[in-house]
Amino acid sequence: MKVADALLQQDLSHIALTLHSKTRNDVEHALSKEKLELDDFMALISPAGANYLEAMASRAYHLTRHRFGNTMQLFVPLYLSNLCANECTYCGFTMSNKIKRTTLSISDTLSEVAAINAMGFSQILLVTGEHETKVGMEYFERTIDAIRDKVSYLMMEVQPLTLNHYKTLKEKGLDAVLVYQETYSPQHYAKVHTRGKKQDFLWRLEASDRIGQAGIDKIGIGALLGLGDWRVDSVMTALHGRLIQKHYWQSRVSISFPRLRACEGNRDGAQHSRHLPDEKQLLQLICAHRLFNPHAELSLSTRESAAFRDGAAPLGVTSMSAASQTQPGGYSTPTTALNQFDIDDNRPVDKVVNSLAANGLEPVWKDWMPFG
């Protein structure tokens, strides 16, 4: 059975009812266990679990330090293109937005990488809008060929690709692929994706199977918190991660926690979402993921405030972006061009490093270097 098949068998309505039926006894039982099941994870992120945040945070801290040491991986996103052939109600790159569209040339990309390297970064996440005809495999291959020897760890967050395409990119040196499902509810997914290839819920859900079958080193997953019921989507994300570890044990799992943010064309959507978790609930979720999956990498982006990131860093997070620019060309030629979404932590990288040091954490600029 594929990972996607197991996820499709889940009853989301039953998960929602179960989450809200959890009691303090269920939370305490979960906290007493060494290895948690999915039902325990539901107790920890339930409304009843909110009263146990201190206990969860303490245990999450010790589990993280035991597994990952006093370290924090640092990476930066490199936006290659804001072209997009999809209509998504929550994204600034959505095709109906009347914005200047840019795709970096190889020369532009090399300038971006040089600027990123000058800040100290060696781990880079390539990001694009989803436009298969103009920003597709040929473009990805040329880009990786040009920059691979200039980074230690290369990640990609683009449209879901075929198995053979993932195999090809792995041969060229791609280390990690991130594909966020956005929401695991097919019904809600259809409401917010109204045009383009991204309407295909199943093609996106099956991406982690194809990435795993290709033998990619790391598979990144996550839900856009606030787009749907964040608790239900988080249960599905937790299950998704565990299933990947079971079926594709040769690949590492990374879980991200992007919260819905305002964007061009939808300035108020995030604030008005009745599903958006607040910062205390987000911290509860991060700690619960660490307790449920001690070996998963947990990543936090600059969508969140500096104060929140500083507080959450020691309690389960193992990877953070810093000094992020979310428009093409943003590092070498800063402009006022459209960001994909609003970011909150605008600190330069040295300020982030100083804050990590104050928390007793050492930044890791290089994950590992391949042999050969």
N, C-alpha and C positions, 0 to 999 in steps of 0.2 A: 504494500500500500504506500502511495506517495504521501508526503507530508501534507500536501494540499487536500488530498482525499480525506485524511483524518480531521483536518480543520473544517471541511465542509459538513462533516457529520455532527458538528456541535450544534446544540439547540441554544441560540443566543437568548431567547426569552427565558428559558430555564436558568441560564447563567445569571441573568438580571434578577430574577426572583431569589435565587440562592444567595447572591451578594447581600441583598437587603434583609435576609432572614438571619444573618450571622449575629451571634451574641458575644458578650464578653467572655463567656466560657469557651466558645470556639476560638477566639483570639488567643486566650491563655493556653489552650491546648496546642495551637499551632506554634506558639513561642516555646513550648516545652519540648518540641521535637527537634531532632538533629537533622533529619531529612524531611523536607516538606513535600506534600502532594498538592495538586492543583486546588483541591478544596481548602487546604490550609492557606494558600496564597489568596484565595477569595476572602477568607476571614481577615487577613492582614490588611487588605485594601478596602474592606467594607467600612461603612460609617462607624461600626462598633470598634474597628481597629484604630480609629483616630485618637482614642484615649490612651493608646499604648505606644505612641510615637517615640517616646524617650527610650523605652525598652528595645524597640525595633532598631533605633539608631545606634544604640550601644552594641548590639549584636552585629549589626551590619558593618560597623567600624572594624570590629575585631576580625570578622570573616574576610573583609577586604584586605586588611593589613597582612593577615596570614597567607592569603593566596597571591596577592600582588605586591606585597612589600610597601614601603613608603614612597611610592612613585605615582606619577601621573603622565600618561601619554599625551603629547601635544601635537595637534595637526591643524591644517588650515584648508578651507575649501577654495578651489580655484574654479571660478565660473567661466566656462568656455563659450557659452552661447545662451542667449535668452529667447531664441526662436522656439516656438511651440505650436504644434498642430492640434492641441487639445483645448477644450473649454472646461475649466475647473473653477468653481465659484469662489475658491478660497486662496487662489494663487495670483501673484502679480504678473506672472508670465503668461497668463491665459490669453488665448489667441485674439480675443475681442478687444483687449486693452490697446489703445492707440499709443504705443510707445516706440521709441527708437530700438530697432532690433539689431543686435550685433553678434557676430560669430568671429572669434579670434582666429587670425591666421597663425601658422606655425611660428612665424617671427614674433607676433604679438604674444603667443603663449610662452615662448622662450624668455621674453622680457618679463612676463609675470612670474615665471619660475625663478628668474634671477632675483627679482625683488623679494620673493618669498624666502629664498635661501638666505638673502641678506638679513632677514629678520631672525634667522636661526632655524627655520623649519626644514625638516627633511621628509616628513610624512604629509602627503598631499592627497586631497579628495577632489577628483575631477567631477564637475557638476555641469549639466546642461538642462535646458528645456527638452521636451520630447518632440523631436522633428526628424523622423527616420530618413526622409529623402535628402535633406540638406545637412543634417548632423547625425550621420549614421556610421556604419562600420568602417567605411573607407576613411572617414575623418578620425574616428577613434584610433585606428591602426597607425595613421600618420602621426597623430599626436603622441601616442605612447612611444613610437620609435624615436621621436625627437627628444623626449624629456626623460626617458626611463633611467638613463645613467646619471641623472641629476637629482634623483630622489632615492631615499632608502626604502620607502614603502608607498606603493601607489594604489589608491582606492578610486572607485568610480560610483557615481550616483546618476544614472541616466535611465532611459526607457528600458524596460525588460527586453532581453535579447534571447536568441535561440541558443540551444545547447552548443551547437557547433561554433557559434560566435563567441560564447564564453570560453570554449576550449582554445580558440584562436588567440583571444586576448590574454589568457593565462600563459600561453607559449611566448607571448611578447613581453611578459613580465608583470601582468596585472595581479595584485595581491589580494584585493578585497572588493566585493560588490555589495552596495547597499540598495535595497529595494523596499521602500516603505509601503505597506498596504493601504495606508491612510485611514481606512475604517474596514473592519471585518464584517460589517453588515452589508450584504448584497443590495438590500433595498435602499439603505441610505447612500451607499456608494453610487448607485444609479442616479440619485437626486443631485449629487454634487459634481458628477462627471457627465456632462451633457453632450459632448461632441469629441470625436477623435478616437484613436486606438486605445487611449486610457479607459474608455468605457468598458473594455473587456476585463471584468473582475477576475475571471478564472486565469487568464493569461498572466496577470500580475501575481496572483496567489501562487501559481505554479513556478514562479521565477526562482524561488529558493531551492526547489528540487533540481532545476537545471543548473544553478550555480553549484550546488553540492555535487551533482553528477560530473561536472567539469573539473572538480577537484580544486576549486578556488580556496585559498588559505582562510579567508574570513567571509562570513555571510552576515550582513547587517540588516536588521529588521526593526520595525517600529510602527506605531499608529500615530496619526496627527491628533493629539489629545484635545478634545473639545469639538472635533468635527462630528463625532457620534457620542454615544455613552462611553465616557473615558474608562469607567471601571470594566465594562464588558469588553471593550477593545483591548484593555490591558491584560485581562485574563486570557484572551486569545493570543496576544503577543507572547505571554509567558509560556503558554502551551506550544506555540510555534517554535520558540527557542529550544524547548526541551525536545521536541520532535526532531528538529534539525540535528541536535547533538546525538540523538539515538540513531538516525538514519545516515547521517553524513559526519561521522565522528572524526574524520580527518580534517574537518573545517572548524575553525573557531566561530563562536556566535557573538555578535555585538548587538546590543539593544539600545536604541535611542529614545529620547523622551521629548520630541518637539511638541510644544503647545501651539495651538492656533494663534496666529498673530494677524494684526491688521496688515492689509496690502493695498496696492493700487487697485481701485475699482471696488474695494470692500473695506473701507476704513473702519467701519464700526462692527463688522461681523464677529470679530473675536470677542469684543467686550460684551456683545449681546448674546453670546452663546450660553445657553443654560447648562451646557455640558462641560464648560471649561473648568478644569481643576484649579484651585488656588495654590499658592506656594506651599502651604502646609500639606495639602493633599498630594502635591507633586513629590515632596520629600517622603511622605508615607509610601508612595508608589516605588520610588527608587530603593528605599530600604527593603520593601517587600520583595522586590526582584532579587536583591542581593541574598536575602534569606532563602528564597526559593531556588536560586541558581547561583551558588557560590563561585562557579567557574566562568560565568558569562562576563564579557566586557560590557560595561555600562557607560554610555557616552552622553555628554551634556553640551549643548551648543550655546552660542552667544545670543540666542533668542531670549535667554533668561538674564536677569539682572546680575550685576557684579556681586552684590551682597548675597543673593541666593546661591550663586555658583561657589562663592568662597565658603559658605556654610555647608553646602552639599558635598563639596569635593572630598572631604575625608570619610564620608559616610556611605560609600558604595561606588562612587564614580571612579572610573579608571582611565577615561579618555575625554579630553576637552579640546574644542576648537578655541582659537584665540585670535584677536585682531582681524576678524573675518570681514571680507568684502563680498557682498552677494550680487555683484553685477560684473559682467565681463570687463576686464581691463582695470579693475578697481585697485590693484596693488601698484602697478607701474605707472598708470596715468589716472589718478583719482579724479572722479567726476561727480556730478550730482545726478547721474543716471539712475533709473529706477532700480531699487533693490527688489529681489524676489519677495521678501517679507521684511518687516521691521525687526531690527536687532536691538538688544537692550544693553549688552555689555560691550561698550565701545573702547575699552581700555587698550592701550598699546601692550604688546606682548611682555615687555619688561615689568609692567605693573602686575600682570597676571602671574608671572613667575615669582615676583616678590610676595604676592598673596599666598601662593602655594607654599613657599618657604616658611611663611609665618604659621602655616598649618602643619609644618613638619614634613612636607611632601617635596620630592625631588622631580623636576621635569625630565621626561625622557623624550629626546628629540628624534632618536632612531629606534625603531622597533627591532629590526634585525636586517642584516644584509644577506642576500642570497649568495650561495656559492656558485662558482663557475663564471 
